[in-house]
Amino acid sequence: HIQRLSISFHKQSRVGDLSARLTSDIQNIQDMVSSGLNNLITNTLSIFGVVIVVALVDWRFALLMLGATPLLLFVAGSYRKRIRQASKKLRTAEGQVGATAQEKIGAIQVVQAFANEDDEAAQFAHQTRKSLNAGLELSRLQSELSPLVDLVGVIALAAITWLGAREVILGRITLGYLLLFTTYLRSILSPARQLAKLSTQFSKADASAERIQDLLDIQADVRDLPGARTAPQLQGAVTLQNIYFGYGKDQPILRDVSLRVKPGMTVALVGPTGSGKSTFIGLIPRFHDPQEGVVLLDDIDVRRFTLRSLRDQISLVLQEPVLFNGTIRDNIAYGRTGVSDMEVLLAAKAANAHEFISRLSHGYGTVIGERGGTLSGGQRQRISIARAVVRNAPILLLDEPTSGLDGESEALVMDAVRRLMRGRTTFVIAHRLRTIEHADMIVVLERGRIREVGTHSDLIRMGGMYARLHARQFADGPGTAQPAPIATPSRRELPRPPSVHNEGRDIPRP
C-alpha cells in the first residue's frame, strides 16, 4: 500500500515513521495475535469451567464469583482508554526517533562537514526524551492497573470466605465445601488477573492498529481509474493540453501549459529554479495528475492506461542516481524483469560502465552497498543509465543527468546518454545550456508558464529569456571549459569529446 501511494504523499512523509509502522506497530499486533489471543481463550475457558463446577454445587457461590467480573471489567475498562492513548503517544514518539535517526545518519557527510554532531545529538536526545516520558507514562498506568486487579480479587475472596463461614455456622454447608469454594476462587483469580492485564496488551495493539489503519485509509491521488486498460506499444508522441497543476490550491506550479512533441524528438526544458521543469516531466509517467487539462501519449489520455503498463514504457534517469544494496548486476537488471546476463553486459557497455565494472573485485557480482556509496558519482550515474538501457522504453526522461560531475565523468555520461536517446522521445532538464543546444525543441519555463519554444538558433535570434540565460551563462568567454552537448538521433553523431586535462591549474566551470 505504501509503495502505491502518490509521490506527493511520500514527499510529505518521513521514512523513519513509515518504517516504524511497518516494524514496531505490526510487531505489537503480532504479539497480541500470537500470545494475547491464546491467553484470552485459555483463561476465559478456565474461568467458565470453574464457575460451572461451582454452580453445580451451589449456584449462590457461582453468582458471587461472577459478581467480581463486572468490577474487574470496570477497573480494566477505566484504564484501557488511557493506556491506549499513552501507547499511541509512545508509538508516535518512537516513530519520530526513528525518522530523526534515519535522516541524520543518511546525511552523515553533511552533518560532519558542518561540524553539527553536537547539535544533532541534542536534537536526538530531545526526541528520545519525549519517547522516554511517553514510555514512563505507559508504565505508570500499567503499574497502577496490576494492584487494582489484585485488590478486586482479594475483595472477592473475602466475600466468599465471609458468606461461606456464615453458611457453615448456620449448618447449611460443611467446612469442606467452604474450603472447596475458596480453593476454586483462588484458581480463577490468576486467570482473571491475566485477563484484566491483557487489556494493556490489547490497548497497545489497538493503538498500533489505529496508526496502521490511518495509513491504509490514505488513498493514492494517482491510481488506476475504472476501466483502465493495458497500454499498447507506444510510438512516443506526447501532447500536453491546457495543463494546470499545483500541490495545493494556493500553490500553482504549472499554468496553462500546452505542448505537442512528435515521436523521436528531443525536448529540452530550461528555466530558473522553481519554474516547474521537474513537475512537467512528472506528469508523463503520472507521478502527478493535473487539476485541469490532459496529458496524451499517442493521442490517448494517459489516465486510460494502467499505471504499470504506462510506466513500463518510460525510462527515468535522475540527477541523483538511486541504487540499491545489492550487486551491480541486480541494479542494472532492475530496469526490467527477466533480463539475461548478456543484456546486462550490453547495457553496461552502452552506458560506458563495463570498463570500470570489470576492474572491480567481483565484477558484476560486486555488492555496492546502500545507495551505491562505494562508487563515484559518475559510476553511479552510468549504472543508472545502463538500467534505463535495459528497460528499452520509447520515452526517456532525463533530470539533470550530468549535474555535479567532473569533466571526464561528464564526457563519459553524455556519450552514454547520446546512445540511450537514439530512437526515443526524450525530455531532458538542463541548467547547462551548452548540453542542449542541438535539441529538436527547447522549452523555456518561467513561473509555471511556457515563455518560449523553439530551436537553439531560433531562440537566440528572438533575443528573449533564453538568449539572456545563454549570454549570462557564457559570459566568461570562449575559453571556458564546456560539457559535451546532447545530440539528437536525427542529427549527425557528434565526436566524443576528449578528456579535459587540468595541467596543474583549476579550470573554471560554466
VOTI-795987 format. One line per 8 residues: number of its first residue (from 1); their letters; for each residue y, x, z negated of C-alpha. Coordinates in steps of 0.2 Angstrom, whole numbers, m for minus. Example, Ala and Ser with C-alpha at 12.3 -4.5 7.8 and 13.67 -1.06 7.14 Angstrom:
// residues 2
1> AS> m22,62,m39 | m5,68,m36
END
This chain:
// residues 510
1> HIQRLSIS> 0,0,0 | 12,14,m4 | 9,23,12 | 13,7,22 | 29,4,13 | 45,7,23 | 54,24,24 | 69,15,16
9> FHKQSRVG> 59,12,1 | 52,30,m1 | 70,37,1 | 75,27,m14 | 59,31,m25 | 54,46,m35 | 37,53,m30 | 33,58,m48
17> DLSARLTS> 35,40,m54 | 24,33,m40 | 11,47,m44 | 11,41,m62 | 7,23,m57 | m7,30,m46 | m15,40,m60 | m10,36,m78
25> DIQNIQDM> m7,17,m76 | m23,15,m66 | m32,25,m80 | m26,13,m93 | m33,m2,m83 | m49,8,m80 | m51,11,m99 | m48,m7,m103
33> VSSGLNNL> m62,m12,m90 | m74,1,m94 | m73,1,m113 | m62,m13,m118 | m72,m27,m110 | m88,m20,m116 | m81,m21,m134 | m74,m38,m131
41> ITNTLSIF> m91,m45,m126 | m102,m37,m139 | m90,m40,m154 | m87,m58,m148 | m106,m61,m147 | m109,m53,m164 | m96,m64,m172 | m103,m80,m164
49> GVVIVVAL> m121,m75,m169 | m117,m73,m187 | m107,m89,m188 | m121,m99,m180 | m134,m92,m193 | m122,m96,m207 | m119,m114,m200 | m137,m117,m201
57> VDWRFALL> m137,m113,m219 | m121,m121,m225 | m108,m127,m212 | m94,m126,m225 | m95,m107,m226 | m96,m106,m207 | m79,m115,m206 | m72,m104,m219
65> MLGATPLL> m77,m88,m209 | m70,m96,m194 | m54,m100,m203 | m50,m82,m204 | m50,m81,m185 | m33,m91,m182 | m25,m79,m195 | m32,m64,m186
73> LFVAGSYR> m26,m71,m169 | m9,m74,m176 | m7,m56,m183 | m13,m49,m167 | m3,m60,m156 | 13,m56,m166 | 11,m38,m162 | 4,m40,m144
81> KRIRQASK> 21,m43,m136 | 30,m29,m145 | 15,m17,m141 | 16,m22,m123 | 35,m19,m122 | 33,m2,m131 | 18,3,m119 | 29,m2,m104
89> KLRTAEGQ> 43,9,m110 | 32,23,m113 | 24,22,m96 | 41,22,m88 | 47,37,m98 | 31,46,m94 | 34,42,m75 | 52,49,m77
97> VGATAQEK> 45,65,m85 | 33,67,m70 | 46,64,m57 | 58,77,m65 | 44,90,m66 | 39,87,m48 | 56,88,m42 | 62,103,m51
105> IGAIQVVQ> 45,113,m48 | 46,108,m30 | 64,116,m29 | 60,131,m39 | 68,143,m27 | 84,134,m28 | 83,132,m47 | 81,151,m49
113> AFANEDDE> 93,156,m35 | 107,147,m45 | 100,153,m62 | 99,135,m68 | 82,137,m78 | 90,133,m95 | 99,118,m88 | 83,111,m80
121> AAQFAHQT> 73,115,m96 | 86,105,m106 | 85,90,m94 | 66,90,m95 | 67,91,m114 | 78,76,m114 | 66,67,m103 | 51,72,m114
129> RKSLNAGL> 61,67,m130 | 63,49,m123 | 44,49,m119 | 40,55,m137 | 51,42,m145 | 43,29,m135 | 26,35,m140 | 30,36,m158
137> ELSRLQSE> 36,18,m157 | 20,13,m150 | 10,22,m163 | 20,14,m177 | 16,m3,m171 | m2,1,m169 | m2,9,m187 | 5,m7,m194
145> LSPLVDLV> m7,m18,m185 | m23,m10,m192 | m20,m13,m211 | m14,m30,m207 | m30,m34,m199 | m39,m26,m213 | m29,m37,m226 | m34,m53,m217
153> GVIALAAI> m52,m48,m219 | m50,m44,m237 | m42,m61,m240 | m57,m70,m230 | m69,m60,m241 | m60,m65,m257 | m60,m84,m252 | m79,m83,m248
161> TWLGAREV> m83,m75,m264 | m72,m87,m274 | m79,m103,m266 | m97,m96,m267 | m95,m91,m285 | m89,m109,m289 | m104,m117,m279 | m116,m105,m289
169> ILGRITLG> m108,m111,m306 | m110,m129,m301 | m128,m126,m296 | m126,m131,m278 | m131,m114,m271 | m141,m100,m278 | m134,m82,m281 | m145,m76,m267
177> YLLLFTTY> m136,m87,m254 | m119,m81,m261 | m125,m63,m258 | m131,m68,m240 | m114,m76,m236 | m104,m61,m242 | m116,m49,m233 | m114,m59,m217
185> LRSILSPA> m95,m60,m219 | m94,m41,m221 | m105,m39,m205 | m92,m49,m195 | m77,m41,m202 | m79,m25,m192 | m81,m34,m175 | m66,m45,m180
193> RQLAKLST> m56,m29,m183 | m61,m22,m167 | m56,m37,m158 | m39,m38,m166 | m36,m19,m162 | m42,m22,m144 | m26,m31,m142 | m17,m14,m142
201> QFSKADAS> m28,m8,m128 | m26,m24,m118 | m7,m23,m121 | m7,m5,m114 | m17,m11,m99 | m6,m26,m96 | 10,m15,m96 | 2,m4,m83
209> AERIQDLL> m4,m18,m73 | 13,m25,m73 | 20,m9,m66 | 7,m8,m53 | 9,m26,m48 | 28,m23,m47 | 24,m10,m33 | 11,m21,m25
217> DIQADVRD> 24,m36,m24 | 36,m25,m14 | 34,m30,5 | 37,m17,18 | 53,m20,28 | 44,m14,43 | 27,m22,46 | 16,m29,60
225> LPGARTAP> 23,m46,65 | 11,m61,68 | 3,m59,85 | 7,m41,87 | m4,m33,100 | m10,m15,104 | 2,m6,114 | m4,m1,131
233> QLQGAVTL> m2,17,138 | 17,19,138 | 27,27,153 | 41,32,141 | 56,21,146 | 67,17,131 | 81,4,130 | 92,0,115
241> QNIYFGYG> 102,m16,117 | 117,m20,106 | 109,m12,90 | 117,m14,73 | 109,m6,58 | 113,m2,40 | 104,1,24 | 115,m12,16
249> KDQPILRD> 127,m25,21 | 142,m13,17 | 134,2,24 | 133,1,43 | 125,16,51 | 124,10,70 | 136,m2,78 | 134,m10,95
257> VSLRVKPG> 123,4,102 | 116,2,119 | 107,15,130 | 94,15,144 | 83,30,146 | 71,32,161 | 53,40,158 | 53,59,158
265> MTVALVGP> 71,61,154 | 78,72,140 | 91,64,130 | 102,75,118 | 110,67,103 | 126,76,96 | 139,71,84 | 146,75,67
273> TGSGKSTF> 135,74,51 | 133,55,46 | 136,49,64 | 118,40,65 | 108,53,75 | 93,53,64 | 94,34,62 | 95,32,81
281> IGLIPRFH> 78,41,84 | 70,32,69 | 72,16,77 | 60,21,91 | 44,23,80 | 51,8,69 | 54,18,54 | 68,5,53
289> DPQEGVVL> 71,m11,62 | 89,m16,67 | 98,m30,59 | 104,m35,77 | 99,m30,94 | 82,m25,101 | 73,m9,105 | 62,m9,121
297> LDDIDVRR> 48,3,127 | 44,0,145 | 54,m16,144 | 44,m23,129 | 51,m26,112 | 43,m13,100 | 40,m27,87 | 27,m35,98
305> FTLRSLRD> 16,m19,96 | 6,m15,81 | 14,m1,71 | m2,10,73 | m3,9,92 | 16,11,94 | 16,27,83 | 1,34,91
313> QISLVLQE> 11,36,107 | 26,45,98 | 26,64,93 | 39,70,80 | 45,87,76 | 56,88,61 | 70,100,56 | 60,105,41
321> PVLFNGTI> 41,106,46 | 29,97,34 | 12,105,32 | m2,100,21 | m13,110,9 | m27,115,19 | m32,126,34 | m21,129,49
329> RDNIAYGR> m34,120,60 | m33,105,49 | m14,105,50 | m14,106,69 | m28,93,71 | m18,81,60 | m9,75,76 | m25,66,82
337> TGVSDMEV> m42,61,76 | m57,69,83 | m49,85,90 | m60,98,96 | m58,117,92 | m54,121,110 | m40,108,110 | m33,116,94
345> LLAAKAAN> m34,133,101 | m25,127,117 | m12,118,107 | m8,134,97 | m7,144,112 | 6,132,120 | 16,132,104 | 16,152,103
353> AHEFISRL> 6,151,87 | m10,158,92 | m5,176,91 | 1,176,73 | m14,164,68 | m26,177,75 | m19,190,64 | m22,180,48
361> SHGYGTVI> m36,185,37 | m47,169,41 | m38,164,57 | m38,146,60 | m48,144,44 | m34,151,33 | m28,140,19 | m9,139,20
369> GERGGTLS> m6,131,3 | 6,116,m1 | 19,113,12 | 14,129,21 | 23,140,8 | 13,156,13 | 21,155,31 | 38,159,38
377> GGQRQRIS> 49,145,44 | 46,149,62 | 27,150,59 | 28,133,51 | 38,126,65 | 26,132,78 | 11,124,69 | 21,108,69
385> IARAVVRN> 24,109,87 | 5,113,90 | 2,97,81 | 13,87,92 | 5,96,107 | m12,90,101 | m5,72,100 | m1,72,118
393> APILLLDE> 11,57,117 | 23,51,131 | 38,50,119 | 44,65,109 | 57,65,95 | 64,82,90 | 76,83,75 | 84,100,75
401> PTSGLDGE> 68,110,78 | 76,127,78 | 88,124,63 | 88,139,51 | 78,151,62 | 82,169,66 | 85,174,84 | 67,179,88
409> SEALVMDA> 58,165,80 | 70,153,88 | 66,160,105 | 48,158,102 | 50,140,96 | 61,135,110 | 49,142,123 | 35,131,114
417> VRRLMRGR> 47,116,114 | 50,118,133 | 32,117,136 | 30,102,124 | 44,92,133 | 36,93,151 | 32,76,157 | 38,67,141
425> TTFVIAHR> 53,56,137 | 62,67,124 | 75,64,112 | 82,79,103 | 95,80,90 | 105,96,91 | 120,104,82 | 119,120,93
433> LRTIEHAD> 126,113,109 | 120,128,119 | 102,122,117 | 105,105,125 | 117,110,140 | 103,106,153 | 98,89,145 | 97,75,158
441> MIVVLERG> 108,64,146 | 120,69,132 | 124,55,120 | 139,58,108 | 139,48,92 | 153,45,80 | 153,34,65 | 138,25,72
449> RIREVGTH> 145,21,89 | 142,29,106 | 158,38,111 | 152,47,127 | 137,48,138 | 134,60,152 | 128,77,158 | 135,93,150
457> SDLIRMGG> 146,96,165 | 152,78,166 | 157,78,148 | 166,95,149 | 176,88,163 | 180,72,154 | 189,83,140 | 184,71,126
465> MYARLHAR> 175,73,110 | 160,83,117 | 172,95,126 | 181,98,109 | 165,101,100 | 159,113,113 | 175,123,113 | 176,123,94
473> QFADGPGT> 158,129,93 | 160,143,106 | 177,149,100 | 170,166,95 | 169,170,114 | 155,175,126 | 149,189,115 | 141,178,103
481> AQPAPIAT> 123,178,102 | 116,161,109 | 100,152,106 | 89,148,121 | 94,132,130 | 82,117,131 | 77,115,149 | 72,98,156
489> PSRRELPR> 55,96,165 | 64,91,181 | 74,107,182 | 69,125,187 | 60,133,172 | 72,145,163 | 65,163,160 | 60,166,142
497> PPSVHNEG> 75,174,133 | 72,191,126 | 72,195,108 | 89,199,100 | 90,217,93 | 101,220,79 | 103,238,81 | 109,241,64
505> RDIPRP> 123,228,63 | 125,210,59 | 126,198,74 | 137,183,72 | 129,166,74 | 136,152,84
END
